[in-house]
């Protein structure tokens, strides 16, 4: 997988907020990024 620069930008709000919306263009890797991030943080991922 490609390194994503936005990962640290997602971890910051997740530290104090249980839900974060990631919005963007189609087929840019949003679901893949969030799924992998959830696995590393031991969090739930819902669509």
PARO-916554 format. One record per residue: residue number from 1; residue in three letters; x, y, z of N, C-alpha, C in turn. Coordinates in pm, whole numbers. Atoms other than C-alpha are relative to their C-alpha. Example, Ala and Ser with C-alpha at 12.3 -4.5 7.8 and 13.67 -1.06 7.14 Angstrom:
<r 1,'ala',<89,-119,0>,<1230,-450,780>,<90,120,0>>
<r 2,'ser',<-82,-119,-6>,<1367,-106,714>,<-77,109,73>>
END
This chain:
<r 1,'unk',<84,-119,0>,<0,0,0>,<88,125,0>>
<r 2,'unk',<-71,-127,3>,<109,355,-61>,<-6,68,135>>
<r 3,'unk',<0,-77,-125>,<209,572,234>,<-97,118,-15>>
<r 4,'unk',<99,-109,3>,<-68,820,316>,<40,107,100>>
<r 5,'unk',<-38,-111,-87>,<25,1160,455>,<-112,44,92>>
<r 6,'unk',<115,-45,-77>,<-324,1212,593>,<-24,-85,125>>
<r 7,'unk',<24,89,-114>,<-300,928,847>,<16,73,133>>
<r 8,'unk',<-18,-75,-125>,<-163,1157,1119>,<-112,101,20>>
<r 9,'unk',<111,-94,-8>,<-440,1405,1037>,<-127,-68,50>>
<r 10,'unk',<116,76,-48>,<-696,1131,1111>,<18,-44,145>>
<r 11,'unk',<-25,46,-137>,<-532,1007,1431>,<-25,111,102>>
<r 12,'unk',<16,-113,-93>,<-542,1353,1591>,<-145,18,47>>
<r 13,'unk',<138,-16,-49>,<-924,1399,1597>,<-55,-127,64>>
<r 14,'unk',<48,125,-58>,<-977,1030,1679>,<44,-16,146>>
<r 15,'unk',<-48,7,-138>,<-787,1085,2004>,<-107,49,98>>
<r 16,'unk',<101,-53,-93>,<-1080,1278,2153>,<-144,-2,-54>>
<r 17,'unk',<133,7,61>,<-1376,1216,1917>,<-24,-142,-50>>
<r 18,'unk',<22,139,40>,<-1535,874,1863>,<-35,-20,-148>>
<r 19,'unk',<41,13,140>,<-1656,946,1508>,<65,110,-82>>
<r 20,'unk',<-62,-96,90>,<-1471,1114,1222>,<-46,-32,-141>>
<r 21,'unk',<43,17,139>,<-1599,1166,868>,<119,25,-92>>
<r 22,'unk',<-103,-15,102>,<-1351,1111,587>,<-70,8,-134>>
<r 23,'unk',<71,-25,125>,<-1487,1259,266>,<102,26,-110>>
<r 24,'unk',<-92,-23,111>,<-1322,1261,-75>,<-51,-60,-129>>
<r 25,'unk',<36,49,133>,<-1331,1167,-440>,<-6,-153,-2>>
<r 26,'unk',<13,145,16>,<-1421,817,-556>,<135,-65,-29>>
<r 27,'unk',<-113,86,31>,<-1157,544,-565>,<136,63,31>>
<r 28,'unk',<-128,-59,-39>,<-884,735,-382>,<63,-71,118>>
<r 29,'unk',<-58,78,-109>,<-827,478,-104>,<-53,34,137>>
<r 30,'unk',<56,-38,-130>,<-1049,618,171>,<-34,-121,85>>
<r 31,'unk',<41,119,-75>,<-1197,283,274>,<120,-84,40>>
<r 32,'unk',<-121,76,-30>,<-861,107,256>,<77,65,113>>
<r 33,'unk',<-72,-73,-104>,<-696,375,467>,<-68,-14,135>>
<r 34,'unk',<74,5,-126>,<-968,375,731>,<-3,-142,56>>
<r 35,'unk',<0,138,-46>,<-986,-4,747>,<133,-35,66>>
<r 36,'unk',<-132,29,-56>,<-611,-32,807>,<25,80,128>>
<r 37,'unk',<-16,-83,-119>,<-614,255,1056>,<-80,-57,116>>
<r 38,'unk',<84,60,-105>,<-899,93,1250>,<64,-125,57>>
<r 39,'unk',<-67,121,-46>,<-709,-235,1268>,<117,32,92>>
<r 40,'unk',<-115,-34,-83>,<-396,-70,1407>,<-39,64,132>>
<r 41,'unk',<45,-67,-122>,<-596,129,1662>,<-94,-88,84>>
<r 42,'unk',<94,86,-70>,<-824,-160,1762>,<-138,61,7>>
<r 43,'unk',<128,-72,2>,<-1127,47,1663>,<-96,-69,-97>>
<r 44,'unk',<101,52,92>,<-1450,-34,1482>,<-7,90,-123>>
<r 45,'unk',<19,-73,126>,<-1509,68,1121>,<-138,-31,-54>>
<r 46,'unk',<135,19,52>,<-1862,119,992>,<-20,87,-123>>
<r 47,'unk',<28,-79,121>,<-1983,230,650>,<-143,47,4>>
END
